[in-house]
Amino acid sequence: QVQLVESGGGLVQAGGSLRLSCAASGRIISIGVMAWYRQAPGKQRELVARLTTGGNPDYADSVKDRFTISRDIAKNTVYLQMNSLKPEDTAVYYCYAWVATPRSAGYWGQGTQVTVSS
């Protein structure tokens, strides 16, 4: 019923920037929290940043002051602006949203690969 589609991943050199987008579609009544997670090879999935409709954003310590999460409520879209990228940011990035359809549930995107070369 609900799909999250990410875009914007790719290969970038260290110090570069990328902007990820995630658009939610389907029978959506409202969306609560939207967030970005990432999973590097051999590691657990970790929270990168999250944003509620009316709250302040939360960031992992490793990305503070480099990444910015934002959302367009009218478009059901969340963005992640990633600056000053480092090789350790290399991972598959996943979008997450808590969606009311009206039954509330969490949904994940399919993931987008971000690779940062040194």
Rosetta blueprint (number, residue, H / E / L):
1 Q L
2 V E
3 Q E
4 L E
5 V E
6 E E
7 S E
8 G L
9 G L
10 G E
11 L E
12 V E
13 Q E
14 A L
15 G L
16 G L
17 S L
18 L E
19 R E
20 L E
21 S E
22 C E
23 A E
24 A E
25 S E
26 G E
27 R L
28 I L
29 I L
30 S E
31 I E
32 G E
33 V E
34 M E
35 A E
36 W E
37 Y E
38 R E
39 Q E
40 A L
41 P L
42 G L
43 K L
44 Q L
45 R L
46 E E
47 L E
48 V E
49 A E
50 R E
51 L E
52 T L
53 T L
54 G L
55 G L
56 N L
57 P L
58 D E
59 Y E
60 A L
61 D L
62 S L
63 V L
64 K L
65 D L
66 R L
67 F E
68 T E
69 I E
70 S E
71 R E
72 D E
73 I H
74 A H
75 K H
76 N L
77 T E
78 V E
79 Y E
80 L E
81 Q E
82 M E
83 N L
84 S L
85 L L
86 K L
87 P H
88 E H
89 D H
90 T L
91 A E
92 V E
93 Y E
94 Y E
95 C E
96 Y E
97 A E
98 W E
99 V E
100 A E
101 T L
102 P L
103 R L
104 S E
105 A E
106 G E
107 Y E
108 W E
109 G L
110 Q L
111 G L
112 T E
113 Q E
114 V E
115 T E
116 V E
117 S E
118 S L
